[in-house]
Amino acid sequence: MKASKSRKLFLATGAFLCLLILCLVGDLFQGKWALAKFKKELVKKGEQLSVLPFIKKIDPSQNAGSDFIRLVSSFTNSSVKMPLALPTLFFINDGHFVQPVSTLNSWTNKTAGDVHSWEEFEEALDSSRQSLEDLYSVLKRPSLHFGIILTNGFSDLQVSGLLQVTRGSQWLMMQTLVSLRRGNKETALKCLESLSKVVAQPDSESLLIVQLVKYAAAFSASYAVWEALESHAFSDIQLEQIQKHWMELNFMNEMLQAFEVERNMTIDHFALTRGSKKVLNEALSNQVVVAKMTDGEPLDDQGVLFRSVRIPLWRTGWSFQEELHSLKEWQKSLEDYRQVPFKGWADIHERTSETNPLTGIQKFKFLLSHGLALNHHPTTFSRAVRTQILKELVVTAIALERFRMKTGQYPNDLNAMIPNFLIELPKDWIDAQPLRYSSKDGEDYLLYSIGSDFKDDGGSGESTKAKGASGTSFWDRKDWIWPRPIRPD
């Protein structure tokens, strides 16, 4: 009797274990099947799931990347430290009026409290005159490529050289302002053209971080253009050339391409981590750092059970489920963002803020998604939106100045500048409507986007920051206004 009971218990335990193993095997292979099915659906819809088509062949002799880094590094070794020494750009007061920096003799850095002057910049720039001339020369080459390898997933990405893009644009901007103060418009024009080249740096390195660096460079470049317009030192032909450079920029398309590339790099990254213990260990060691940066949840204790059970199961099958989850998140973001040019950011923003958080069982199964806050995508893309709007503002402001130079006044309506000064009405990418514009008696104008509150506040420069918060940037306003200079009464 006891033997019979023991035998039944043994058989029941064996059956339970067999069922558990079958469920586990089914779970492992279900993810692989579902992932393959989803990829086929994407390809059928016309999606390209490889990074290779996005990689352009670069002729080393025509690439300015390494020389650019070398030359800008020589500037950053000077006694003037960027960006702490920079004056506050587009410092808006009294609604939407700006004090031109070129009219100041000195300024105080709000963070460090240090006082800076033009003399220190002039001394630093004069001592680097030959390096600057070399920089203008190398930026005439057709490529500005920094050697970022896209075929290794997210492993060993060499992006340190990108820091010099931001610094280089700051130095070129300051050289523009110094040249304008000295009345040297030829050097100022060379700087403006060089800045345009830096901002238009390669679409062959389509990464989100590359785009974010370009946006910082674009902001510096836009301020240089603003000061150049207020100097009234350039001819219509010269302004038309600057305008042409800016018209060729398309931050929105480049950001969409960057999302496609990083989606495809995610696919490659999962394949690499499945096949290489070294790559997987590197990815796991980065989880704590990533979690801190994104306010995500780090992996729990990586002990013996983790190494001997979870990792083998992940590499065998759970990794395919995680890849599918990640790929769906990327695809959802992409499909939403592709609608922005037609519907505007205001229409798309709310649903892009919705994410698909990991369930309890997914947190146990998944290894690479820990610490990754996928809702950073809307924040990243919103920067593309506002930089695209900045481009529209720059192009329109140049057109307005050219119109004024020809007619003696600003137009009553932006349509009056088509087709001689504008190809089409500038778009406010917030609501996909034209930028707001008005002019009083043709003597001055108001040009703006409705901004991140998605409401037309009539060109309000009121800060959107909480009362008492420090600093108010160009973007921390109810409406994003192309500033007008403070005029003497």
C-alpha positions as CSV (number, residue, x, y, z in Angstrom):
1,M,0.0,0.0,0.0
2,K,2.8,2.4,1.0
3,A,4.7,1.4,-2.2
4,S,1.7,2.1,-4.3
5,K,1.3,5.6,-2.7
6,S,5.0,6.3,-3.2
7,R,4.8,5.1,-6.8
8,K,1.8,7.4,-7.4
9,L,3.5,10.3,-5.8
10,F,6.6,9.7,-7.9
11,L,4.5,9.5,-11.1
12,A,2.6,12.7,-10.2
13,T,5.9,14.5,-9.4
14,G,7.4,13.3,-12.7
15,A,4.3,14.3,-14.6
16,F,4.4,17.7,-13.0
17,L,8.1,18.2,-13.8
18,C,7.5,17.0,-17.4
19,L,4.6,19.5,-17.8
20,L,6.7,22.2,-16.3
21,I,9.5,21.5,-18.7
22,L,7.1,21.3,-21.7
23,C,5.6,24.7,-20.6
24,L,9.1,26.2,-20.3
25,V,10.2,24.8,-23.7
26,G,7.0,26.1,-25.2
27,D,7.5,29.5,-23.6
28,L,11.1,29.7,-24.8
29,F,10.3,28.8,-28.4
30,Q,7.0,30.9,-28.5
31,G,9.0,34.1,-28.2
32,K,11.4,33.1,-31.0
33,W,8.4,32.3,-33.3
34,A,6.5,35.5,-32.4
35,L,9.6,37.6,-33.0
36,A,10.2,36.1,-36.4
37,K,6.6,36.6,-37.3
38,F,6.7,40.3,-36.2
39,K,9.8,41.0,-38.2
40,K,8.3,39.4,-41.3
41,E,5.2,41.7,-40.9
42,L,7.5,44.8,-40.6
43,V,9.5,43.8,-43.7
44,K,6.2,43.2,-45.6
45,K,5.2,46.8,-44.6
46,G,8.4,48.1,-46.2
47,E,10.5,48.5,-43.0
48,Q,14.3,48.0,-43.4
49,L,15.6,46.0,-40.4
50,S,19.3,46.3,-41.1
51,V,21.7,49.1,-40.4
52,L,23.7,48.4,-43.5
53,P,21.6,50.5,-45.9
54,F,22.1,53.5,-43.6
55,I,25.9,53.3,-43.8
56,K,27.5,55.4,-46.4
57,K,31.0,54.8,-47.8
58,I,33.2,57.6,-46.7
59,D,36.3,58.6,-48.7
60,P,39.0,59.3,-45.9
61,S,40.6,62.0,-48.0
62,Q,37.3,63.9,-48.1
63,N,36.4,63.5,-44.4
64,A,37.0,66.4,-42.1
65,G,36.2,64.4,-38.9
66,S,39.6,63.7,-37.4
67,D,41.0,67.1,-38.3
68,F,38.0,68.8,-36.9
69,I,38.5,67.0,-33.5
70,R,42.2,67.9,-33.5
71,L,41.7,71.6,-34.3
72,V,38.8,72.1,-31.9
73,S,40.8,70.3,-29.1
74,S,43.5,73.0,-29.6
75,F,40.9,75.7,-28.8
76,T,39.6,73.9,-25.7
77,N,43.1,73.9,-24.2
78,S,43.0,77.7,-24.0
79,S,42.4,79.7,-20.9
80,V,38.8,80.4,-21.9
81,K,36.6,77.5,-20.8
82,M,33.5,76.7,-22.7
83,P,30.6,76.8,-22.1
84,L,31.0,78.5,-18.7
85,A,32.5,81.7,-20.2
86,L,29.7,82.1,-22.8
87,P,27.3,85.0,-22.4
88,T,23.7,84.0,-21.9
89,L,22.2,83.6,-25.4
90,F,18.8,84.9,-26.3
91,F,18.4,86.4,-22.9
92,I,14.8,87.5,-23.2
93,N,13.4,90.4,-21.1
94,D,10.3,92.6,-21.4
95,G,8.3,90.0,-23.3
96,H,10.4,89.1,-26.4
97,F,13.2,91.7,-26.7
98,V,16.9,90.8,-26.5
99,Q,20.0,92.7,-25.6
100,P,22.5,91.9,-28.4
101,V,25.5,90.4,-26.8
102,S,27.8,92.3,-29.3
103,T,26.7,95.5,-27.6
104,L,27.9,94.4,-24.2
105,N,31.4,95.0,-22.9
106,S,31.3,92.3,-20.3
107,W,28.9,89.8,-18.8
108,T,28.6,87.6,-15.7
109,N,28.2,83.9,-15.8
110,K,25.1,83.0,-13.8
111,T,26.4,79.6,-12.7
112,A,29.9,80.4,-11.5
113,G,29.5,84.2,-11.0
114,D,32.7,84.9,-13.0
115,V,32.9,88.1,-15.1
116,H,34.0,87.7,-18.7
117,S,34.8,90.1,-21.4
118,W,35.4,90.3,-25.1
119,E,39.1,90.9,-24.5
120,E,39.7,87.3,-23.2
121,F,37.9,85.8,-26.2
122,E,39.7,88.0,-28.6
123,E,43.1,87.0,-27.1
124,A,42.2,83.3,-27.2
125,L,40.9,83.5,-30.8
126,D,43.8,85.6,-32.0
127,S,46.2,83.1,-30.6
128,S,44.4,80.3,-32.5
129,R,44.1,82.3,-35.7
130,Q,45.9,79.7,-37.8
131,S,43.9,76.8,-36.3
132,L,40.7,78.7,-37.2
133,E,41.8,79.2,-40.7
134,D,42.6,75.5,-41.0
135,L,39.2,74.7,-39.5
136,Y,37.4,76.8,-42.2
137,S,39.4,74.9,-44.8
138,V,38.7,71.4,-43.5
139,L,35.0,72.1,-43.2
140,K,34.9,72.6,-46.9
141,R,35.3,68.9,-47.3
142,P,32.1,67.1,-48.2
143,S,32.1,64.7,-45.2
144,L,32.3,65.3,-41.4
145,H,32.3,61.7,-40.1
146,F,33.6,60.7,-36.7
147,G,34.1,56.9,-37.2
148,I,31.1,55.6,-35.2
149,I,30.5,52.0,-36.0
150,L,26.9,51.1,-36.3
151,T,27.2,47.3,-36.9
152,N,28.2,46.3,-33.4
153,G,24.9,47.1,-31.7
154,F,25.3,49.3,-28.7
155,S,28.6,47.7,-27.7
156,D,31.7,49.8,-27.7
157,L,30.2,52.9,-29.3
158,Q,33.0,55.4,-29.8
159,V,31.2,58.8,-29.4
160,S,33.7,60.8,-27.4
161,G,34.6,62.9,-30.5
162,L,31.0,64.3,-30.6
163,L,31.8,66.5,-27.6
164,Q,34.1,68.5,-29.9
165,V,31.1,69.3,-32.1
166,T,29.4,71.3,-29.4
167,R,32.6,73.0,-28.4
168,G,33.5,73.7,-32.0
169,S,30.2,75.3,-32.7
170,Q,30.6,77.5,-29.5
171,W,34.0,78.7,-30.6
172,L,32.8,79.4,-34.2
173,M,29.8,81.3,-32.8
174,M,32.1,83.5,-30.6
175,Q,34.4,84.1,-33.5
176,T,31.4,85.3,-35.5
177,L,30.5,87.7,-32.7
178,V,34.1,89.0,-32.3
179,S,34.4,89.5,-36.1
180,L,31.1,91.4,-36.2
181,R,32.3,93.7,-33.3
182,R,35.5,94.3,-35.3
183,G,33.6,95.0,-38.5
184,N,35.3,92.0,-40.2
185,K,32.3,90.6,-42.0
186,E,34.4,88.3,-44.3
187,T,35.6,86.3,-41.3
188,A,32.1,86.4,-39.8
189,L,30.7,85.0,-43.0
190,K,33.2,82.2,-43.1
191,C,32.2,81.4,-39.5
192,L,28.5,81.3,-40.4
193,E,29.2,79.0,-43.3
194,S,31.4,76.7,-41.2
195,L,28.6,76.6,-38.5
196,S,26.1,75.5,-41.2
197,K,28.4,72.7,-42.1
198,V,28.8,71.6,-38.5
199,V,25.0,71.6,-38.0
200,A,24.6,69.7,-41.3
201,Q,27.0,67.0,-40.2
202,P,26.6,63.5,-41.5
203,D,23.4,61.5,-41.8
204,S,25.7,58.5,-42.2
205,E,26.1,58.4,-38.4
206,S,22.4,58.4,-37.6
207,L,22.3,58.0,-33.8
208,L,20.1,59.8,-31.3
209,I,23.1,61.2,-29.5
210,V,24.4,62.5,-32.8
211,Q,21.1,64.4,-33.3
212,L,21.2,65.8,-29.8
213,V,24.7,67.1,-30.4
214,K,23.6,68.7,-33.7
215,Y,20.7,70.5,-31.8
216,A,23.2,72.1,-29.4
217,A,25.3,73.2,-32.4
218,A,22.2,74.5,-34.2
219,F,21.3,76.7,-31.2
220,S,24.8,78.3,-31.2
221,A,24.5,78.7,-35.0
222,S,21.1,80.3,-34.8
223,Y,22.3,82.9,-32.3
224,A,25.3,83.7,-34.6
225,V,22.7,84.3,-37.4
226,W,20.6,86.5,-35.1
227,E,23.6,88.7,-34.3
228,A,24.6,88.8,-38.0
229,L,21.1,90.0,-39.0
230,E,21.1,92.7,-36.3
231,S,24.5,93.9,-37.5
232,H,23.0,94.8,-40.9
233,A,26.5,94.2,-42.4
234,F,25.6,91.7,-45.1
235,S,24.3,92.0,-48.6
236,D,21.2,90.3,-50.0
237,I,23.4,87.8,-51.8
238,Q,25.3,86.9,-48.7
239,L,22.1,86.5,-46.6
240,E,20.5,84.4,-49.4
241,Q,23.5,82.1,-49.2
242,I,23.2,81.7,-45.4
243,Q,19.5,81.2,-45.8
244,K,20.1,78.5,-48.4
245,H,22.3,76.5,-46.0
246,W,19.6,76.6,-43.3
247,M,16.9,75.6,-45.8
248,E,18.8,72.4,-46.6
249,L,18.6,71.2,-43.0
250,N,15.9,68.7,-42.0
251,F,16.2,67.8,-38.4
252,M,12.9,65.9,-38.4
253,N,13.8,63.5,-41.1
254,E,17.3,62.9,-39.6
255,M,15.7,62.1,-36.2
256,L,13.3,59.7,-37.8
257,Q,16.2,58.0,-39.5
258,A,18.1,57.9,-36.2
259,F,15.1,56.1,-34.6
260,E,15.1,53.6,-37.5
261,V,18.9,53.0,-37.1
262,E,18.7,52.5,-33.3
263,R,15.7,50.2,-33.7
264,N,17.9,48.1,-36.1
265,M,20.9,48.3,-33.8
266,T,18.7,46.9,-31.0
267,I,18.1,43.9,-33.2
268,D,21.9,43.5,-33.7
269,H,22.5,44.1,-30.0
270,F,20.3,41.2,-29.0
271,A,22.0,38.9,-31.5
272,L,25.4,39.9,-30.1
273,T,24.5,39.4,-26.5
274,R,23.0,36.0,-27.2
275,G,26.1,34.9,-28.9
276,S,28.8,36.4,-26.8
277,K,29.3,36.0,-23.0
278,K,31.6,39.0,-23.0
279,V,29.1,41.3,-24.7
280,L,26.4,40.1,-22.4
281,N,28.5,40.7,-19.3
282,E,29.3,44.2,-20.6
283,A,25.6,44.9,-21.1
284,L,24.8,43.6,-17.6
285,S,27.5,45.7,-16.0
286,N,26.1,48.8,-17.6
287,Q,22.6,48.2,-16.1
288,V,23.3,50.0,-12.9
289,V,24.7,53.1,-14.7
290,V,21.8,53.2,-17.1
291,A,19.3,52.7,-14.3
292,K,20.7,55.8,-12.5
293,M,20.6,57.9,-15.6
294,T,17.0,57.0,-16.5
295,D,15.4,56.4,-13.1
296,G,14.8,52.8,-14.1
297,E,15.0,49.7,-12.0
298,P,18.4,47.9,-11.9
299,L,18.6,44.1,-12.0
300,D,18.2,42.3,-8.7
301,D,21.1,40.4,-7.1
302,Q,23.1,38.6,-9.8
303,G,24.1,35.6,-7.8
304,V,24.6,31.9,-8.5
305,L,20.9,31.3,-9.4
306,F,21.0,34.3,-11.8
307,R,24.1,33.0,-13.6
308,S,23.3,29.3,-13.6
309,V,19.5,29.5,-14.4
310,R,18.3,32.9,-15.6
311,I,21.1,33.7,-18.1
312,P,20.9,30.2,-19.9
313,L,17.2,30.5,-20.1
314,W,17.4,34.1,-21.4
315,R,20.0,33.2,-24.0
316,T,17.9,30.2,-25.1
317,G,14.5,31.8,-25.4
318,W,13.6,34.7,-23.1
319,S,15.9,37.0,-25.0
320,F,13.6,36.6,-28.1
321,Q,10.6,37.7,-26.0
322,E,12.6,40.7,-24.7
323,E,13.7,41.6,-28.2
324,L,10.1,41.4,-29.4
325,H,9.0,43.7,-26.6
326,S,11.7,46.2,-27.3
327,L,11.1,46.1,-31.1
328,K,7.4,46.8,-30.6
329,E,8.2,49.8,-28.4
330,W,10.6,51.2,-31.1
331,Q,8.1,50.6,-33.8
332,K,5.2,52.2,-32.0
333,S,7.4,55.3,-31.4
334,L,8.4,55.4,-35.0
335,E,4.9,55.1,-36.4
336,D,3.7,57.8,-34.1
337,Y,6.5,60.2,-35.0
338,R,6.1,59.7,-38.7
339,Q,2.8,61.5,-38.3
340,V,4.2,64.7,-36.8
341,P,4.9,66.4,-40.2
342,F,1.2,66.0,-41.1
343,K,-0.6,66.4,-37.7
344,G,1.9,68.3,-35.6
345,W,3.6,67.4,-32.3
346,A,0.6,68.5,-30.2
347,D,-1.6,65.9,-31.7
348,I,1.0,63.1,-31.4
349,H,2.6,64.0,-28.0
350,E,0.0,62.6,-25.6
351,R,-0.1,59.1,-27.0
352,T,3.7,58.9,-27.4
353,S,3.9,59.5,-23.6
354,E,2.1,56.2,-23.1
355,T,4.6,53.4,-22.6
356,N,4.1,49.6,-22.1
357,P,5.8,49.0,-18.7
358,L,7.3,45.6,-17.9
359,T,5.1,43.1,-16.0
360,G,6.3,41.3,-13.0
361,I,7.2,38.1,-15.0
362,Q,8.9,40.2,-17.7
363,K,11.1,41.9,-15.1
364,F,12.2,38.4,-14.1
365,K,12.7,37.1,-17.7
366,F,14.2,40.2,-19.3
367,L,17.8,41.3,-18.7
368,L,18.6,44.2,-21.1
369,S,15.4,46.3,-20.6
370,H,16.1,46.9,-16.9
371,G,17.2,50.5,-16.4
372,L,16.0,51.5,-19.8
373,A,13.2,54.1,-19.5
374,L,11.5,53.8,-22.9
375,N,9.5,56.9,-22.2
376,H,12.6,58.9,-22.9
377,H,11.7,58.7,-26.6
378,P,9.1,61.5,-26.5
379,T,11.6,63.8,-24.7
380,T,14.3,63.0,-27.3
381,F,11.9,63.5,-30.2
382,S,10.5,66.8,-28.8
383,R,14.0,68.2,-29.2
384,A,13.9,67.4,-32.9
385,V,10.6,69.2,-33.1
386,R,11.8,72.4,-31.4
387,T,15.1,72.4,-33.4
388,Q,13.1,72.0,-36.6
389,I,11.0,75.0,-35.5
390,L,14.2,76.9,-34.8
391,K,15.3,76.2,-38.3
392,E,12.0,77.6,-39.6
393,L,12.4,80.7,-37.5
394,V,16.0,81.3,-38.8
395,V,15.0,80.9,-42.4
396,T,12.0,83.2,-42.0
397,A,14.0,85.8,-40.1
398,I,16.6,85.9,-42.9
399,A,13.8,86.2,-45.5
400,L,12.3,89.1,-43.5
401,E,15.6,91.0,-43.3
402,R,16.1,90.5,-47.1
403,F,12.5,91.8,-47.7
404,R,13.2,94.8,-45.5
405,M,16.5,95.5,-47.3
406,K,14.6,95.5,-50.7
407,T,11.4,97.3,-49.8
408,G,12.3,99.4,-46.7
409,Q,9.8,97.7,-44.5
410,Y,8.7,94.3,-43.2
411,P,5.7,92.6,-45.0
412,N,2.2,92.6,-43.5
413,D,1.9,88.9,-44.3
414,L,4.4,86.1,-44.8
415,N,2.7,85.2,-48.1
416,A,4.2,88.4,-49.6
417,M,7.7,86.8,-49.5
418,I,6.7,83.8,-51.6
419,P,8.4,83.0,-54.0
420,N,11.2,85.6,-54.0
421,F,12.3,85.1,-50.4
422,L,10.6,82.0,-49.2
423,I,9.6,78.8,-51.1
424,E,6.6,78.1,-48.9
425,L,5.1,79.3,-45.6
426,P,7.2,78.3,-42.6
427,K,5.6,75.5,-40.5
428,D,5.0,75.5,-36.8
429,W,5.7,71.8,-36.1
430,I,3.7,72.0,-32.9
431,D,0.3,72.2,-34.7
432,A,1.4,71.8,-38.4
433,Q,0.1,75.3,-39.1
434,P,2.2,78.3,-40.4
435,L,4.4,80.1,-37.8
436,R,2.5,83.0,-36.3
437,Y,3.5,86.4,-37.7
438,S,2.3,90.0,-37.4
439,S,3.9,93.4,-38.3
440,K,3.0,96.8,-37.0
441,D,3.3,99.4,-39.8
442,G,6.1,97.4,-41.3
443,E,8.6,98.8,-38.8
444,D,9.0,95.7,-36.7
445,Y,7.5,92.2,-36.4
446,L,6.5,89.4,-34.2
447,L,7.3,85.9,-35.3
448,Y,6.8,82.8,-33.1
449,S,5.7,79.2,-32.6
450,I,2.9,78.4,-30.1
451,G,5.4,76.5,-28.0
452,S,5.3,73.5,-25.7
453,D,2.0,74.4,-24.0
454,F,0.4,73.8,-27.4
455,K,-1.6,77.1,-27.1
456,D,-1.3,80.4,-29.0
457,D,-0.6,82.9,-26.2
458,G,-0.3,85.8,-28.7
459,G,3.5,85.8,-28.7
460,S,3.9,85.7,-24.9
461,G,7.5,85.7,-23.6
462,E,6.2,84.8,-20.1
463,S,8.3,82.0,-18.4
464,T,6.8,78.6,-18.0
465,K,9.1,77.8,-15.1
466,A,7.8,77.6,-11.6
467,K,8.1,80.9,-9.7
468,G,11.5,81.2,-8.1
469,A,13.1,78.6,-10.5
470,S,16.6,79.6,-11.7
471,G,17.3,80.4,-15.4
472,T,14.9,80.8,-18.2
473,S,16.0,79.5,-21.6
474,F,14.8,80.3,-25.1
475,W,12.4,77.3,-24.8
476,D,11.1,78.1,-21.3
477,R,8.5,80.5,-22.6
478,K,4.8,80.2,-23.3
479,D,5.5,80.9,-27.0
480,W,8.8,80.4,-28.8
481,I,9.6,83.8,-30.2
482,W,12.2,84.9,-32.6
483,P,13.7,87.7,-30.5
484,R,13.8,91.3,-31.5
485,P,16.6,93.5,-30.3
486,I,16.1,96.1,-27.7
487,R,15.9,99.4,-29.5
488,P,17.1,102.7,-28.0
489,D,14.1,105.0,-27.3
